[in-house]
Amino acid sequence: MRLRVPYVLFETRTGIYGVDAYFSLRVEKPERRATLIRKAENLQRLEARPQGALLEEGSLRNYLTSLFVTLYDLSGERFNERARHMRRWNIWRIIGIPTGHQRHVDRDEELAKKNREALLALAIMRKVLGIKSPAELGETVVKPRGYAVLEFEVNGGEVGDPVYRELFKIDSNAGMALQWLRTEKIE
């Protein structure tokens, strides 16, 4: 099945990008929203708002700035959570209290994965908006440039676009939202 995902195009100091106007509001974690922003080069421009677009041009600036602030906060929280766990574990280990080595290693790997995901999303937003911290948000210029769609094939478990392939694997909400987009396409 050929899928058409709606995008909202916008321009910043660093270039012209598109943000997914459907799945970005349906994914489970805010860290995954930033991965749905891409350069506008591979998107097919449209004159009118495409069917299924949940994000609108008018709310785009607020959406991007709030996403940046959320990711900025999350990246610090994830690191603090991991550091707190490592400190506690090391204290118990030094004192000689057995706490289950493999359990702590598994927990640390899980926290490291969450931290990497938050930092990657923050790096994407920093590149797109051209800023380093929330203090610079006042200088951010986001100009909406219309709508576009991204077309790719979905056949069972095979997805033509690598970003969406990974998203459908790790995010159950995106997989469920795919069914709604298919339903809207059929009608």
Secondary structure as UniProt FT lines:
FT   STRAND          2..12
FT   TURN            13..14
FT   STRAND          15..20
FT   HELIX           23..25
FT   HELIX           30..32
FT   HELIX           34..36
FT   STRAND          37..39
FT   HELIX           40..42
FT   STRAND          44..46
FT   TURN            51..52
FT   HELIX           57..59
FT   HELIX           60..95
FT   HELIX           101..129
FT   HELIX           134..139
FT   STRAND          143..155
FT   TURN            156..157
FT   STRAND          158..159
FT   HELIX           162..170
FT   HELIX           172..186
//
